[in-house]
Amino acid sequence: MASGRIKGNAFREFLVWFETRSGSQALERAWRELPPELGADLDSARPALGVLPSSWYPMGTVHGLLDSLTGGFTEAERQRFAEEAAAATISSMMRGLQKAAFSLLVSPRRYPKIINTLWRMNYDTGSVRVVEHSTTCHEGVISGWTGHHPLICRINHLSKLHMYPVMGCKDVRVEITTCLTRGDADCRSFVRWC
């Protein structure tokens, strides 16, 4: 069982996107499949299962929901789902003032210095380090994340496809190179841009 918690802000945006994409019945069905102790913090009668942006939720609950939502997916379907989820979640979180503040305050040079602060705004375990290999290449390393889930990990890495353009980067590409799911010691991805 996963330990740790996730902040409701990104979790809620994901659930709103999923409800729009697949319908509230699909989300309610996934909630019903959770063991009662995992679903206790959620409310199936409310939009996005009642998840509040400022509250923290157990990673076990999130894992159970994701496993239910994507059960039976092929690898290609999981990849497409993660790509869509990353795009929708970052797009929702990077609106208006948040987007303006991010683009003004964060650059590819500053990003490595603040990534752990951004991580801690969403997860209460693990740490992130960004290695600058060149002026157009970063390597992100997530370690010590007891709340790891393969789909959340993939969404986190793919979200860089949408965060780096806000920093002014063009032609952003992400290559996931290691993951705890594969038995690796940590989770890593390279981000390259023009």
N, C-alpha and C positions, 0 to 999 in steps of 0.2 A: 504494500500500500504506500502510495506517495505521501510524503510529508511536506509541510509548508503550505503557504497560502498565496492566493492571487488577489490583486485589488480589483474591485468591481468595474472600474472604468473601461478597460479594454475587454474584459469578459462580457460586460453588458453590450458593448458595440458589436461584438461577435454574435451574441444571441439575437440582437435586433436584426443584423444582417441575415442570420440563418432563418429567422421567422419570415422575413420578406422573401427569401429565396425558396424555402421549402414549406412554409405554412406553420401556423401555431400548433396544428395537430401533430406534426412530426416532432416538434420540440416537446410537447406534452407527453407524447409516447416515450420519448427518451427519458424524460423525468420519471415517468411511472416505472421504468425498468431499473431505476436506481434502488439499491437497498434503502429502507426507510431512514436509516441514520445518515446517509449521504444526501438525501433529498430534503432533509429537515430545514435547511436554510433557504430553500427556494419555495416559490408560490406559483403553482401552475395556473392559477386563475388570473395572474397579472402579466402584462407584457414583459418579455425578456425574463420570464420566471421571477419577476420581482427583484432582480439583481440591482443593487444600488451602487452607483459609481464610487462612493466614498467608503464602502464596506469591504472587508476582506472575507474571502471564501476559501474553504479547504480544497487543496489540489485534488484530493481523492474524489470529491464531487465533480470537479471539472473533468477529470480523467474518465469517470463513469459516463458522463454525458457525451463526451467526444467518442468514446468507444461505441456507445449506442447509436449516435448519429451517423457514424461512418462504418458501422458493422456491415460486412459484405461488400465494401468498396474494393475495387481492383487497385493496384498500385497507381495506375494512370488516373483513376478517379480521385484517389487521395491527393495526388499531386495537384490536380486541377482545383480540388476543393481548397487546399492550402493556399494556392495562388489567389483564388477569389477571396478567401477569408482575409488574407494579408492586405490585399488592395482595399477591400471594403472597410476593414477595421482602421487602417491608417488614414484613409480618406475621411472617415467620420471623426477621428480624433484630431485631424489636422485641418480644422475648419476655422475660418475667421481669425480671431485674435491669436489662437494657439498656433495656427500656421504662420501668421505674421511674426510672432515672437520667435518661433523656432527658426524661421529663415533669417531673421535678423541676428539672433544670438548664437546660432550653431552653424559652424562651417566644418568642412572635412578636417581642418587642422584642430578645431576645438572639440569635435565629436569624441575622440579618444579620451579626452579629459573629463567629459561629463557622462559618458555612457553608464557608468556604475550608478550615478544618481538617477538616471532615467530607469535603469533596471529596478532599483529599489522602490521606485514609485509603483511598480507592478508586481514584484515578487519579493517574498521575505526570506528566501534562501538563494544561495548561489552568488556568483560574481561574474562580471564581464570585463574582459580586457581587449582593447583594440591595438593591434600592432600595425604601425604605418610602414609598409614595405616600400612605398614610393608615394609621390604626390597624387597618384591616381589608383592606389591599391591599398586596401586595408584588409587585415585578417581579424575577424572577431572570434574570441574564445570564451565560451561559457563553461565555468567549472563549479563544482560543489553545489549543483542545483538538485536538491533532493525532490523537487516537485516536477522533474523532467517528465515529459510525455512526447512521443515521437511527432505527433501532429502539431502540438504547441511549439515544439522546437523548430519544426519546418516553417511554421507561420512566422515565428520570430525572425528567422534568417531571411525569409522572402519579403518581410516587411521593409527590408533595406532597399528593395527595388523602388519603394515609394517614398522613403525618408530621404535618401541621397539626392533625388531630383529637387526636393524642397531646399536643399543646401546648395543648389546650383549645378549639380553634377549631371552630365549628359551620358546617354547610352550606358546606363548602369546595368551590370551583370553580377549575379550572385552564384557562387559555386559552393555547395555544402560539401565539406571534405571529411569530417568525422562526426560521429554521433554516439551517444551512450547506447542507443538502441542497437547499434552494430557491435557493441562490446568495446568501443573506444573509451579512452580515459576522460575525454571531454567532448564538447560539441564545438565545431569550428566551421567557418565559412570565409571565403575570399570575396571581397566586393571590389570590382574594377569598374572604372568609368573614364570618360574623356573630359 
